């Protein structure tokens, strides 16, 4: 993992900059919010220790919170997603486990596998984030629909990012 550190540091910076400079400034009527920065946690190597996942999730979310002035919402949602990641990965693991040196990306485990894994990860992040943001049971259906639409748009943005990453093997 040490030899992959520059790649992941580059991914971290690029995803944060894309989120802060581009995606946060797109206006989708305030209803759709694509959060591409979570791709950093999603694509970390399988061998990443659980404690490091939580720390990286917190740091990633906190940086987004600082730029968006959201008072820890992104940090909590990203830590929640990072906490669930090992459980989600174990539910999708092959019979013999994951091969050493592979990553949770389409080039290593296929498009179908990545779509299921990434979709669940994005959905857990978005559901947690939007329900904590609303924190009102009377807005349940509105919050649920906002979470679903934002999840679909984020999944679309992730696939676009993965297409660009496929051209350049040094990213994602």
Order of alpha helices (4+ residues) and beta strands (2+ residues): alpha-alpha-alpha-alpha-alpha-alpha-alpha
